[in-house]
Amino acid sequence: MMRFAASWILGSAVVLAGHAMAAEIELDAVDTGFITEAGGSSKYDALVFPPSAFNYSAGFEVHFLDGGTGGPSGTAPMFRKNYFVFDLGSVADPITSATLVLFNPLGGYESTDPSETFVLAGTGSPTAAGDLATMAALPAPLDPSAVALAIGLYTAITDTLGGLPDFGMASISAVDDGTPVSIPMTAEGVGYLNAGLGGLVVLGGELPSATPPVPIPQSVFGFTAPFFSTPTPTLMITTATPAGVPTLPGPWLAGFVLALGLLGVLALTKLAVRV
């Protein structure tokens, strides 16, 4: 009986101590892609695949002037930004830290520079997630509505990055080809996620280190597409407490766990004496 009591006390202490630990949650992106300054987008460049696997390359490279895969007005070098949509509907507790994990395929680093700097931000647009859903549903490759929505999202990302704190940053080079790229989010980025708890949030990114007009291209995350078996982007978040777990205030919990531990030691001591 004494052995059972001691085990129960020690077990309770371990469980309660575990309840004080933070929860780790991994979320897959529900949508990804790129947009260009001219309104081009991976949403309508003839790659019709599951949303989370769309091309999310970013930087400065040649693209069709009016979007799609073969615009009649030809091509031109232009900037391209990317975006990542996550559903925070299942996250109830405050987020304390977050890391965005992307993948840079073999050959995904396209630049003669030794490295490029990728910067992460929000979109600054409350309709961004809805705009992306609308773009995905448009059947025509060069639909004017899709072009307008793409330019709107491109501008929203630019406005967020302009003069405001970034949400995360990563230096990427050819060494990163074929490997995951982890981008820890800043305090501002975590605050942005917390403001979006319970719904969809859109993260946007760009390559400010790309400097036109040459060289071309200067880009990262190239060849991120389903036929290259690109892993889905993930958001690794840590919340303050596990969802649904009742907790005591920190000092009270610590004292209670300590008391249970002492009782366990006493119980084991008495058991040892009896034996």
C-alpha positions as semicolon CSV with decimal commas, in nm:
position;residue;x (nm);y (nm);z (nm)
1;M;0,000;0,000;0,000
2;M;0,282;0,234;0,091
3;R;0,457;0,156;-0,236
4;F;0,141;0,244;-0,428
5;A;0,096;0,569;-0,238
6;A;0,453;0,673;-0,302
7;S;0,423;0,595;-0,672
8;W;0,096;0,790;-0,697
9;I;0,247;1,095;-0,528
10;L;0,556;1,096;-0,744
11;G;0,350;1,033;-1,054
12;S;0,117;1,323;-0,970
13;A;0,412;1,552;-0,926
14;V;0,551;1,456;-1,266
15;V;0,212;1,502;-1,436
16;L;0,153;1,842;-1,277
17;A;0,502;1,951;-1,368
18;G;0,430;1,843;-1,727
19;H;0,113;2,054;-1,726
20;A;0,327;2,359;-1,667
21;M;0,521;2,290;-1,986
22;A;0,444;2,469;-2,310
23;A;0,264;2,298;-2,598
24;E;0,437;2,244;-2,933
25;I;0,208;2,257;-3,238
26;E;0,298;2,194;-3,603
27;L;0,070;2,342;-3,869
28;D;0,089;2,269;-4,241
29;A;0,027;2,559;-4,478
30;V;-0,317;2,551;-4,635
31;D;-0,198;2,764;-4,925
32;T;0,129;2,897;-5,070
33;G;0,236;3,075;-5,385
34;F;0,403;3,379;-5,538
35;I;0,286;3,708;-5,689
36;T;0,470;3,955;-5,910
37;E;0,460;4,332;-5,936
38;A;0,281;4,297;-6,273
39;G;0,007;4,076;-6,131
40;G;0,155;3,741;-6,224
41;S;0,084;3,458;-5,984
42;S;0,143;3,088;-5,942
43;K;-0,233;3,069;-5,894
44;Y;-0,286;3,085;-6,269
45;D;0,034;2,988;-6,444
46;A;-0,112;2,657;-6,570
47;L;0,009;2,467;-6,263
48;V;-0,315;2,331;-6,120
49;F;-0,209;2,140;-5,811
50;P;-0,312;2,127;-5,444
51;P;-0,282;2,479;-5,300
52;S;-0,016;2,401;-5,038
53;A;0,224;2,288;-5,310
54;F;0,223;2,593;-5,538
55;N;0,555;2,749;-5,640
56;Y;0,667;2,996;-5,370
57;S;0,991;3,122;-5,523
58;A;1,086;3,480;-5,440
59;G;1,332;3,734;-5,575
60;F;1,409;3,906;-5,906
61;E;1,363;3,705;-6,226
62;V;1,199;3,695;-6,567
63;H;0,822;3,657;-6,577
64;F;0,541;3,707;-6,825
65;L;0,430;4,068;-6,822
66;D;0,060;3,997;-6,782
67;G;0,083;3,676;-6,580
68;G;0,025;3,317;-6,680
69;T;0,263;3,098;-6,881
70;G;0,257;3,276;-7,216
71;G;0,134;3,632;-7,206
72;P;0,108;3,796;-7,551
73;S;0,306;4,100;-7,445
74;G;0,627;3,906;-7,380
75;T;0,845;3,882;-7,071
76;A;1,048;4,111;-6,851
77;P;1,260;4,084;-6,533
78;M;1,057;4,176;-6,227
79;F;1,029;4,122;-5,854
80;R;0,840;3,827;-5,713
81;K;0,715;3,789;-5,355
82;N;0,573;3,480;-5,187
83;Y;0,302;3,407;-4,932
84;F;0,202;3,134;-4,688
85;V;-0,145;3,085;-4,543
86;F;-0,199;2,908;-4,209
87;D;-0,520;2,819;-4,030
88;L;-0,496;2,915;-3,661
89;G;-0,855;2,810;-3,593
90;S;-0,740;2,524;-3,370
91;V;-0,499;2,737;-3,166
92;A;-0,667;2,871;-2,852
93;D;-0,375;2,966;-2,628
94;P;-0,138;3,260;-2,676
95;I;0,160;3,187;-2,900
96;T;0,497;3,251;-2,734
97;S;0,728;3,158;-3,022
98;A;0,705;3,045;-3,384
99;T;0,929;2,923;-3,664
100;L;0,840;2,902;-4,032
101;V;1,001;2,599;-4,201
102;L;1,037;2,620;-4,580
103;F;1,234;2,408;-4,829
104;N;1,492;2,518;-5,081
105;P;1,508;2,245;-5,350
106;L;1,821;2,143;-5,539
107;G;1,891;2,433;-5,771
108;G;1,646;2,649;-5,575
109;Y;1,914;2,908;-5,506
110;E;1,952;3,104;-5,831
111;S;2,197;3,390;-5,791
112;T;2,561;3,474;-5,861
113;D;2,577;3,648;-5,522
114;P;2,732;3,450;-5,233
115;S;2,403;3,471;-5,044
116;E;2,063;3,639;-5,045
117;T;1,853;3,766;-4,754
118;F;1,493;3,650;-4,732
119;V;1,266;3,865;-4,513
120;L;0,930;3,757;-4,372
121;A;0,637;3,987;-4,292
122;G;0,261;3,997;-4,268
123;T;0,034;4,122;-4,543
124;G;-0,134;4,415;-4,371
125;S;-0,451;4,316;-4,555
126;P;-0,749;4,171;-4,367
127;T;-0,890;4,037;-4,698
128;A;-0,570;3,863;-4,810
129;A;-0,689;3,508;-4,735
130;G;-1,020;3,570;-4,910
131;D;-0,844;3,726;-5,210
132;L;-0,627;3,416;-5,247
133;A;-0,931;3,190;-5,239
134;T;-1,090;3,401;-5,512
135;M;-0,776;3,385;-5,726
136;A;-0,763;3,006;-5,693
137;A;-1,121;2,973;-5,816
138;L;-1,075;3,186;-6,129
139;P;-1,062;2,961;-6,437
140;A;-0,905;3,193;-6,693
141;P;-0,520;3,207;-6,683
142;L;-0,519;3,580;-6,751
143;D;-0,837;3,680;-6,572
144;P;-0,819;4,060;-6,507
145;S;-0,972;4,010;-6,163
146;A;-0,694;3,770;-6,068
147;V;-0,431;4,016;-6,189
148;A;-0,584;4,294;-5,978
149;L;-0,597;4,072;-5,670
150;A;-0,237;3,962;-5,720
151;I;-0,117;4,322;-5,749
152;G;-0,316;4,409;-5,436
153;L;-0,150;4,132;-5,237
154;Y;0,193;4,224;-5,375
155;T;0,140;4,584;-5,265
156;A;0,014;4,479;-4,922
157;I;0,333;4,280;-4,858
158;T;0,546;4,571;-4,979
159;D;0,362;4,814;-4,751
160;T;0,412;4,587;-4,452
161;L;0,784;4,551;-4,514
162;G;0,841;4,920;-4,584
163;G;0,997;5,073;-4,274
164;L;0,836;4,826;-4,033
165;P;1,005;4,557;-3,820
166;D;1,044;4,230;-4,008
167;F;0,874;3,913;-3,885
168;G;1,177;3,694;-3,950
169;M;1,488;3,673;-4,162
170;A;1,715;3,410;-4,316
171;S;2,039;3,426;-4,511
172;I;2,020;3,170;-4,793
173;S;2,295;3,044;-5,023
174;A;2,370;2,753;-5,255
175;V;2,470;2,555;-4,946
176;D;2,101;2,545;-4,853
177;D;1,998;2,371;-5,176
178;G;1,808;2,051;-5,099
179;T;1,755;2,139;-4,732
180;P;1,485;2,288;-4,505
181;V;1,519;2,657;-4,420
182;S;1,401;2,750;-4,070
183;I;1,301;3,112;-4,005
184;P;1,247;3,200;-3,637
185;M;0,980;3,468;-3,607
186;T;1,047;3,792;-3,422
187;A;0,837;3,931;-3,137
188;E;0,650;4,141;-3,395
189;G;0,581;3,829;-3,599
190;V;0,452;3,639;-3,298
191;G;0,228;3,934;-3,215
192;Y;0,091;3,924;-3,570
193;L;0,006;3,555;-3,528
194;N;-0,164;3,616;-3,194
195;A;-0,377;3,886;-3,351
196;G;-0,496;3,624;-3,601
197;L;-0,580;3,344;-3,356
198;G;-0,899;3,163;-3,448
199;G;-0,874;3,222;-3,822
200;L;-0,650;3,237;-4,128
201;V;-0,326;3,435;-4,131
202;V;-0,117;3,520;-4,437
203;L;0,259;3,562;-4,411
204;G;0,441;3,732;-4,697
205;G;0,807;3,738;-4,791
206;E;1,053;3,904;-5,027
207;L;1,420;3,914;-5,118
208;P;1,533;4,273;-5,048
209;S;1,895;4,180;-5,121
210;A;1,806;4,127;-5,489
211;T;1,935;4,430;-5,680
212;P;1,823;4,488;-6,041
213;P;1,897;4,512;-6,323
214;V;2,158;4,235;-6,313
215;P;2,229;3,957;-6,249
216;I;1,914;3,767;-6,348
217;P;1,787;3,567;-6,175
218;Q;1,838;3,649;-5,809
219;S;1,594;3,420;-5,634
220;V;1,542;3,152;-5,370
221;F;1,298;2,862;-5,326
222;G;1,298;2,795;-5,700
223;F;1,144;2,470;-5,825
224;T;0,909;2,445;-5,527
225;A;0,642;2,241;-5,699
226;P;0,458;1,909;-5,653
227;F;0,651;1,723;-5,923
228;F;0,971;1,801;-5,730
229;S;0,818;1,647;-5,414
230;T;0,853;1,973;-5,224
231;P;0,756;1,934;-4,857
232;T;0,459;2,144;-4,747
233;P;0,569;2,460;-4,558
234;T;0,505;2,427;-4,185
235;L;0,464;2,668;-3,896
236;M;0,610;2,539;-3,569
237;I;0,449;2,724;-3,280
238;T;0,480;2,712;-2,902
239;T;0,184;2,815;-2,690
240;A;0,184;2,930;-2,329
241;T;-0,007;2,624;-2,202
242;P;-0,144;2,308;-2,362
243;A;-0,495;2,367;-2,493
244;G;-0,763;2,256;-2,247
245;V;-0,524;2,183;-1,960
246;P;-0,615;2,352;-1,627
247;T;-0,317;2,508;-1,460
248;L;-0,240;2,671;-1,127
249;P;-0,059;3,005;-1,109
250;G;0,315;2,952;-1,139
251;P;0,420;2,999;-0,771
252;W;0,129;2,788;-0,642
253;L;0,200;2,510;-0,889
254;A;0,569;2,507;-0,805
255;G;0,494;2,489;-0,432
256;F;0,239;2,214;-0,479
257;V;0,475;2,004;-0,692
258;L;0,752;2,053;-0,433
259;A;0,520;1,945;-0,151
260;L;0,418;1,633;-0,342
261;G;0,781;1,554;-0,407
262;L;0,866;1,582;-0,037
263;L;0,575;1,358;0,054
264;G;0,701;1,105;-0,196
265;V;1,049;1,110;-0,043
266;L;0,905;1,063;0,306
267;A;0,690;0,775;0,188
268;L;0,983;0,602;0,026
269;T;1,194;0,657;0,339
270;K;0,932;0,494;0,561
271;L;0,903;0,207;0,317
272;A;1,279;0,156;0,322
273;V;1,282;0,150;0,706
274;R;1,007;-0,112;0,714
275;V;1,192;-0,331;0,470
